[in-house]
Amino acid sequence: MSDAALPTVAEVRAAAEAVKAALDRHLAAVERRTGDEDPDVYAAFNELAAAAEEYDELLYDRYDEVTPFEIPTPEDGVPYTGPAEPAAFSVLIRRDYAVVEPARLIAQAERVAAHDRDADFGHDGGTADALGVLYGEYEPDEIASRSKDFGLEEGDSTLWIATAEEMAEPGEWLGSPFGHIDPQDVLHRFDVSSVFDEEPDAFDDADDEDETARRGLTPA
């Protein structure tokens, strides 16, 4: 960035003052909150996040420095607004697999079917039937820990803990088990992906590489 395009000192100071004002508004909203989902607190949170992001960008552009804190924004995830003391919660899990050795998967299912009359290994005898047999016999965690034994290759996985005011009635959500969760009720989320282990690609532009390292971003 050329000197002519740099933010002025006054612009950086104005952004800093905006953060201070947003902090005061957020604290005031929290102090007078009327419940766990107070819209004033949510609005003040978003204003503070936007002000902090603007200040961080101007500070970096002008002085090549960043702030020591980061306020989550909608790009990072939806803020939790559920109860502080949940009376019930739901655990939602997604695990992705690739079937890399179909013969091994089918062989494992055939072993189960040979010793279990209740194992329904259909006339097709393909991988679709094999999955039904294996997940009927083994716990999902065991299949996850022994995925290679079943001819599977693990992909991404995620586990969400979503809070609720009370326990759902029996059968209440069975028709759409994953459709009733409000993202703002997700208290904890644990993601596993090989993308977190990948090394950033080399940069041709040294300035871009330096900025990426400072901001902790992964280059596209």
Buried (B, 14 or more C-beta within 10 A) or exposed (E): EEEEEBBEEEBBEBBBEBBEEBBEBBEEBEEEBEEBBBEBBBEBBBBBBBBBBBBBBBBBBBEEEBBEEBBEBEEEEEBBBBBEEBEEBBEBEEBEBEBEBEEBBBEBBBBBBEEEEEBEBEEEBBBEBBBBBBEEBBEEEEBBEEBEEBBBEBEEBBBBBBBBEEEEEEEEEEEEEEEBBEEBBBBEBEEEEEEEEEEEEEBEEEEEBEBBEEEEEEEE
